[in-house]
Amino acid sequence: MASLGKKLMLVTGERITTQSQLQTFDVETYDGHDLATRECTLTRWLAMLGANQGIGFETAKNVLLGSPNFHVILSSRKLASGEEAVQKLSAEAGIQGTVSSIQIDVTDDKSVDEAAKKVAADYGRLDILVNNAGIVSLANTPSREKYREVLNTNVVGALSMTETFLDLLRKSSEPRIVFVSSSVGSITQAADPTSKYYSDNGFEYRSSKAAMNMLLVLYHNRLQKEGIKVLGADPGLCATNFTGNAAALLSRGAATPAQGGDRVATVAKGEKDADVGHVLGEYGISPW
């Protein structure tokens, strides 16, 4: 167990797609990011879902490199993936904080409930929850099946995690909830023909991020009187396996996973608290 002086961060997140879907999606219109982060703090306890690769992993690394005052809990659907990520992070040069893993399937109520019980038993509280777990369907033609699947994970899953871990967050002296969002979920930009995010693709994923933004606003409205800070983090288009050919994306100006992780980490660590209740991205506050 990490020392009781640390902030505890829980990060959730993972992404699922298929190569055939990637081939039909215009990545210029997709602001990709890793969906697996949750935060909590004992040093501070920070929990991250799906942080075993990509932006989630880089977010955790950024937090752990920057301060000894964080313990990051990496969440993944498969415990082995989380444990592998813990080993990789622990072997990184310069790591100051501590890290552990936990199994969570955000679409399984029992899994979420059991994870909350374990965090309560092991740490007694949660300081930061990073809602980054999610999946994506990149097919051009929307389908009822994919809509249900994507929104169940990305929206209902984020709601489930937030509601289940709220009591643990209330035990923190400085609680924070971070929803990892995306510019492709901005209705303002989706409706603007001059925006690079103007497109008729990505129905399921983009709708889920717009809905997540509403969750962010409603939780901010509800919880601000309790002193619980609620923010969104937009890592931007990043060159990860999740968003397609990483090398091709880099050549087109996409950010590296480390840069995307840095954008999420700054929000998770409280460096953007002046803009609580908003989504923070590369260019400041993102439009709804």
N, C-alpha and C positions, 0 to 999 in steps of 0.2 A: 504494500500500500504506500502511496505517495505521502509525503509529510503533510500534516494537517494545516500547514501554513500556505499551501499552494492553492491556486485557482483551478477549478475543475471544469474542463471543457469537453463536451460530447459532440462529436461530428458524425453525421450520418450521410450516406450517399453512395450510389452506384448507378451505372447507366447500362442500359441494354439496347442494342440495335442490331441490324443485320447489314451485311455488305450490300445486298441488293437494294435495301432502302437508302443507303448512303449514295448509291449511284444515281438515284433519282432526285436528290435534294441539292438545291443550290446553296452551297455553304456560304456564299456572300450574304445570304439573308439570315444566317443562323449564328447567334451569339452563344457559342458553346462554352460550357463549364462543367466541371465534375460535380455530380449530384450526391456526394457521399460524405457529408460532414455534420457533426454535432459537437457541441462544446459543453464542458462543465469544469469547475475549478475547485481544487483543494489547495493546491499551491497557488493557482486557481484551477478548479476542475473544469475541463473543457472536453465536451464529447463531440466526436465527429463521425458521421455515418458514411460508410463507403469510402473511407480515405485511404484505401490500399493502393491507389494509383492516381495518376493524373493530378488535377487541381486539388482534389481533396488531400492527397498525400503531400503536395507542396504547401498547402495551407497549414497542415500539421507541422511540417518541417520548419516553416517560417516562425510559427509560434514557439516551438521548442528551441530553436536557435537563438531567439531574441531574449529569452528570460528564463531563469530557473524557477520562476514563480507559477508555472503552469504544469498541470498534469492533463494530458490529452487522452481521451478515451476514443479509440477508433472503432467505429461500428461497421459491420458488414453482414450481408446475408449468410455468408459462409465464414465460420469462425477461423478456419485455416487461412483464409485470405487476410483477415485482420491480423492474425498472429505473424504472418510473413511480413506484413507492413511494419509491425512493431519491431521485428528484428532488423529490418532495413533502417528504420529511423534511429534505433538505438546505436547502430554502427556508424551513423553519420558523424563526421568530425565536427566538433563544436557544439553538439547538442547539450543544452543546459537543463531543460525540463525533463519530465518523465512521461512515459506513455504506456498504455495498456490497451487491450482489445475487448470487445464484447459482441455477441451475436445479436442482431436485430433484423427482423423482416418487418418493415413498416406496414405491410399489408396484412399482417397477422396480429390480431389483437392480443393473443396470448403471448406472442414473442415480445411485443412492446411492453406489456404488463410485467412480464418476468424480468426484462431488462431494467425497468424502473425499480423493481424490488431489489435487484442485485446492486444497482448504484446506491440505493438507500442503505443497504446493509454494509457495503464496502466503504462508502464515503460520507453518507449522511446528508448530502446536499448536492446541488448542481449549480454552478455559477454561470455557465454559458452553454446554450443549446444552439447548435448550428444545423438548421434544417436544409440539408443538401442532398438527401437521398432522392433518386428519381430514375425514370426511364424515358426513352424517347422513341417515337415512331417517325421516320423520315419519309414515309411514302407520300407521293403527291396526292393520291386519292384518299380522302378520309374514310374511316370505317367505324361503325358502331363498336365493334369488338376492340379496336385499338383505342378509341376514345375512352371506353370504360377502363381499360387496362392502364393507360397513361394517367388519367385523372385520379384513379384509385391510389396509385403510388405517389404521384407528385403532389396532389392536393389533399386527399383524405389521409394519406400517410403523414404529411406535415401536420395536419390537424391532430391526428392521433398522437404523434410524438409530443406536440406542444401541450395538449390537454393532460396527457399522462405524466409528464415531467414537471408540470407547473408547481405542484406542492414542494418538490425538491428545489426548484428555483426560488421559491418564496423563502427558503431557509438560507439563501445567500445574502450577504450584505451588499452585493453589487450584481444583481441578476441581469442577464442579457439574453435575448433570443434573436438569432440571425436567420433570416430566410435567404437562401442563395437563389437569386432571381436571374433574369436575363433581359437584355434589351429587346429580344424578340417577343417578349410578353407585353411590351408597351403598346397600348391601343393608339396612343398619340402618333407613334412612329409608324405603326402598321397602316394607319389611314393617310399618311403623308406620302404622296408620290415622289417627293424629292428625297425621302429618307432611304438610306441603304437597307433598312429593314422593311421596306415596302415590298410585299410579295403575296402571292396566293398559295404558298406552300407552308407545310409545317402545322397543319390544323391542330393536331392533338397536343403537341408539345407547347406551341405558342399559347393555346387556350389555357393550358395548365399553369403556365407562368403568369398569365394575366390574373387567373383565379388566385394564385399564391400571393400576388401583390395585394389583392383584396383582403386575404387573410392577414397579411402584415398590417394593413391599415386598421382593420377591426380589432386586432389584438393590441395594437398601439393605443387605440382609443379606450379599450377596456382596462389595460394593465398599467397605463402611465400613472394613475393615481396611487398604485401600489409601489411605484418606484422601479418597475420592471421595464427596462429599455428594449424596444423592439425595432429592429432595422433590417434592411435588405442589402445584400451585397451582389454586385454584378461583376463577375470576373472578365467579361468580354469574350470575344472570339479567340480561342486558344488552340494551338496546334497540338491536339491530343488524338489518340487513336479513336476516341469517341466521336470526334467531329470530322473524321475522314483521314486523308493522307496528310500526316503531320508535316512532312517536308514541303509538300505543295502549299499547305496553309502558311507556313513560315515565309515562303517566297512571296506570298500575297499580303504580307504584313501582319499576320496573326501574332498574337502574343505567345510567349512560351508558357508552359504550365507553371513555372516558377513565378512569372509575372502575374498570372491569373490568381495563383495562390496568395501572392502578396496583397492583392486587392481585397480578397476575402478576409485575410488575416488582420488587416488594418481595422476592418469593421468589427471583427470578433474580439479584438483586443481593446476596443473602446476608443480608438483614435478618431472615430467619426461620430461620436456621440452628440456633437453639436447639431447634427442633422437627423436626430432620432425620428422615426416614423416615416423615413424615406428609403429609397433604394439608392445606394452609392456605387458609382462605377468609375470608369477611367476618366470621365469628364465631369465628375461631380454628381449632383443629384440627377437621377434619370427621370424622364417624364413618364407619367402614368399612361 
